[in-house]
Amino acid sequence: MTTTPGPIRAGQDVQWRRCASCGAYIYGKRLDRNRKVCPECQFHFRIPPDVRIAQLADAGSFEAFPDDYAPRDLLGFRDSKPYPDRLRDAQSRTGRQDAVLAGRMSVRGRQLVVAVLDFTFMGGSMGTVVGETVTAAARTALAERLPLLLVAASGGARMQEGALSLMQMAKTSQWIAALREARVPVINLNTDPTFGGVSASFAMLGDVVLAEPGSLLGFAGPQVIRNTIRQELPAGFQSAEFLLEHGMIDAVVPRESQREQLARLLALLGPSVPELPEEAGDSVRTHPVPTTRTTRETVALARDIQRPTTLEYIGYVFDDFVALHGDRAFGDDEALVGGIARFGGQSVVVLGHQKGHDTAELVRSNFGMPNPEGYRKALRLMRFADRFGLPVIAFIDTPGAFPGIGAEERGQSVAIAECILELSRLRVPVVSVVTGEGGSGGALALGVADSVLILENAYYSVISPEGCSTILFGTAEHADRAADALRLTASELLRLGVVDGIVPEPPDGAHTAPHTTALTVRSALARTLAPLLDLSGEQLVDARRRRYDRFGDPRLQPVVDWETHDEH
């Protein structure tokens, strides 16, 4: 009986394995059926590249690149054992020349190029052969316009090849850059462990970065960190879950779901069919809507916590959605959500402020008030959309950007300003929908669009009525008067030209029939997006610039007599 935990090697005959996490003994065939994942605690055993590919690829679809590029002892490196001896041992143990397996394969019929590192070959370290193989995979992906999947498991750059191994970080990164510029998708799947020169180069540069549960990921290994700073590390430090929380990766995906997740991403990033959902009859009104509600009542209705949230609209409006997370710098802000979705036959990027329906949800989403990390996540996804030519659909529902000390320290104004600037220059269609509150610059950060829609009982304003009252009158008691003066309701905004259309709601508000409301929003989006798909990037940017130039231009801005509501 084998009790030592560790990697499962190709061809290894093991009847029983002991889980390194929970200590349970698992029968080998049961472990195989469970994709080498402990059925007791879900610990993911390390697996070699051929097993990994077999789990992800369509049966029989993998075609390996030639494995004839052998590593060399370029430095005459010696430690307790000469480098050539270490290489021969690793080659004999794994049956391959170096720590990587690359080739072509398909997932659900979609072709891609793949390169998988092998941790059992000298810790998956990246020397010249690994660097060249990953680069060759990128070159092939570029030449054939195929997505590239990179699966990492590595301790970092290979010490035995000195500075030449260090240069592989630059070599591989520049080819990821070439794929990015050519709009060829790159997907990372990082597994346990991924450290050093691999994590600081190609393993973290994909358009989408995934990781296996419990994997350790980082630049310096935990032992190096402990010895350097002389401190104990917190629980969960450098785990995949830790990186997700801190905004460095898009998702932690269990092994059983990886093939499905990869297939969905390949479909969403593949060619779109410009067929949008069918339009309903009265989904967008381009004339003011009569109402018996006061402005203050409309504001209260826009703030009702039972109104549908962005994630609920996403579930109703789109045919598929893969959430992407993190700003790649500090955190993942739950007050702003986003990802890739399918809208009819068209792939789109979706962004939106997120609230909740109860105290726990509202606290988790910071009451829909994003920190800079939320806006930097949105900025990352805006650039993602532009790179792949995907329209952007944004849902606006926020009291405003979070006005906290930490938010100011981390650059709230800069993050909002960059979003506004980026939206103004995107060469893809942008449609924004104000679904509840449209509070100040925190709302405009998702609102610079080719067309702006607003739900009938939503509002959009430079400041909240309470804030306006406090500044002008020294108290929030005159919020009703301020709300009237701000002209923030849907019909008033339509008269001003701030919005382009009103999406009708059920008589008592969107929250009374969320599914019906969402279907109306879906139809309104289809009607609004359709003509924009026919415009070039230059036309979109020019029209968007002219749209915002007209505000304040006396030759273009309508003047409204608010007593009669006549424009002149």
Stockholm file with secondary structure:
# STOCKHOLM 1.0

chainA/1-568         MTTTPGPIRAGQDVQWRRCASCGAYIYGKRLDRNRKVCPECQFHFRIPPDVRIAQLADAGSFEAFPDDYAPRDLLGFRDSKPYPDRLRDAQSRTGRQDAVLAGRMSVRGRQLVVAVLDFTFMGGSMGTVVGETVTAAARTALAERLPLLLVAASGGARMQEGALSLMQMAKTSQWIAALREARVPVINLNTDPTFGGVSASFAMLGDVVLAEPGSLLGFAGPQVIRNTIRQELPAGFQSAEFLLEHGMIDAVVPRESQREQLARLLALLGPSVPELPEEAGDSVRTHPVPTTRTTRETVALARDIQRPTTLEYIGYVFDDFVALHGDRAFGDDEALVGGIARFGGQSVVVLGHQKGHDTAELVRSNFGMPNPEGYRKALRLMRFADRFGLPVIAFIDTPGAFPGIGAEERGQSVAIAECILELSRLRVPVVSVVTGEGGSGGALALGVADSVLILENAYYSVISPEGCSTILFGTAEHADRAADALRLTASELLRLGVVDGIVPEPPDGAHTAPHTTALTVRSALARTLAPLLDLSGEQLVDARRRRYDRFGDPRLQPVVDWETHDEH
#=GR chainA/1-568 SS CCCCCSCCCTTCCCSEEECTTTCCEEEHHHHHHTTTBCTTTCCBCCCCHHHHHHHHSCTTCCEECCCCCCCCCSSCCBSSSBHHHHHHHHHHHHSSSSSEEEEEEEETTEEEEEEEECTTTGGGCBCHHHHHHHHHHHHHHHHHTCCEEEEEEECSBCGGGHHHHHHHHHHHHHHHHHHHHTTCCEEEEEEEEECHHHHTTGGGCSSEEEECTTCBBCSSCHHHHHHHHCCCCCTTTTBHHHHHHTTSCSEECCHHHHHHHHHHHHHHHSCCCCCCCCCCTTSCBCSCCCCCSCHHHHHHHHTCTTSCCHHHHHHHHCSEEEECCCCSSSCCCTTEEEEEEEETTEEEEEEEECCCSSHHHHHHTGGGCCCHHHHHHHHHHHHHHHHHTCCEEEEEEESCSCCCHHHHHTTHHHHHHHHHHHHHHCSSCEEEEEEEEEEHHHHHTTTCCSEEEEETTCEEESSCHHHHHHHHHSSGGGHHHHHHHHTCBHHHHHHHTSCSEEECCCTTCGGGSHHHHHHHHHHHHHHHHHHHTTSCHHHHHHHHHHHHHTTTCTTTSCCEETTTTEEC
#=GC SS_cons         CCCCCSCCCTTCCCSEEECTTTCCEEEHHHHHHTTTBCTTTCCBCCCCHHHHHHHHSCTTCCEECCCCCCCCCSSCCBSSSBHHHHHHHHHHHHSSSSSEEEEEEEETTEEEEEEEECTTTGGGCBCHHHHHHHHHHHHHHHHHTCCEEEEEEECSBCGGGHHHHHHHHHHHHHHHHHHHHTTCCEEEEEEEEECHHHHTTGGGCSSEEEECTTCBBCSSCHHHHHHHHCCCCCTTTTBHHHHHHTTSCSEECCHHHHHHHHHHHHHHHSCCCCCCCCCCTTSCBCSCCCCCSCHHHHHHHHTCTTSCCHHHHHHHHCSEEEECCCCSSSCCCTTEEEEEEEETTEEEEEEEECCCSSHHHHHHTGGGCCCHHHHHHHHHHHHHHHHHTCCEEEEEEESCSCCCHHHHHTTHHHHHHHHHHHHHHCSSCEEEEEEEEEEHHHHHTTTCCSEEEEETTCEEESSCHHHHHHHHHSSGGGHHHHHHHHTCBHHHHHHHTSCSEEECCCTTCGGGSHHHHHHHHHHHHHHHHHHHTTSCHHHHHHHHHHHHHTTTCTTTSCCEETTTTEEC
//
